[in-house]
Amino acid sequence: MSLVDDVRREGAGEEGRSGRYACRNCGSPLGKNYERCPECSGEDVAPIEEVIAPEFTE
């Protein structure tokens, strides 16, 4: 199973996806919109829908 599948499964059943973000540099899913990614210190944090395209499958 891939990270994409894990993120989608975790998000299933949530009322909305607001508050779901990911780092564009390393792809780490984040619970909120950080200034810097806690994993890689990257500054490119965006809504998860923009980082992991819904049409992407592995």
C-alpha positions in Angstrom: 0.0 0.0 0.0 1.3 3.5 -0.8 1.4 6.7 1.1 -1.4 8.0 -1.2 -3.7 5.1 -0.2 -2.8 5.7 3.5 -3.7 9.4 3.3 -6.9 8.7 1.5 -8.0 6.0 3.9 -7.2 8.3 6.9 -9.3 11.1 5.4 -12.3 8.8 4.6 -15.2 9.7 6.8 -14.0 13.1 7.8 -16.6 15.9 7.4 -14.2 18.1 5.4 -10.7 18.1 4.3 -9.9 21.6 5.7 -6.9 21.3 8.0 -5.3 18.6 5.8 -2.0 19.7 4.4 1.2 18.2 3.0 4.7 19.2 2.3 5.5 19.6 -1.4 9.2 18.9 -0.8 9.0 15.6 1.0 5.2 14.7 0.7 4.7 14.3 4.4 1.0 14.6 5.4 0.4 17.3 8.1 -2.5 18.0 10.3 -2.3 21.8 9.9 -0.7 24.5 7.8 2.8 24.9 9.2 5.2 27.7 8.2 7.8 25.0 7.8 7.5 21.2 7.4 8.5 19.5 10.7 10.0 16.6 8.7 12.3 18.3 6.2 12.1 22.0 7.2 10.7 22.8 3.7 8.7 26.0 3.4 6.3 24.7 0.7 3.3 23.4 2.7 0.0 23.3 0.8 -3.5 21.7 1.0 -3.1 18.0 0.5 -5.3 18.0 -2.6 -2.7 20.2 -4.4 0.2 18.0 -3.4 -1.4 14.5 -4.1 -3.5 14.7 -7.2 -6.8 12.7 -6.9 -6.2 11.0 -10.2 -2.8 9.6 -9.0 -2.7 5.9 -8.3 0.2 3.5 -7.8 
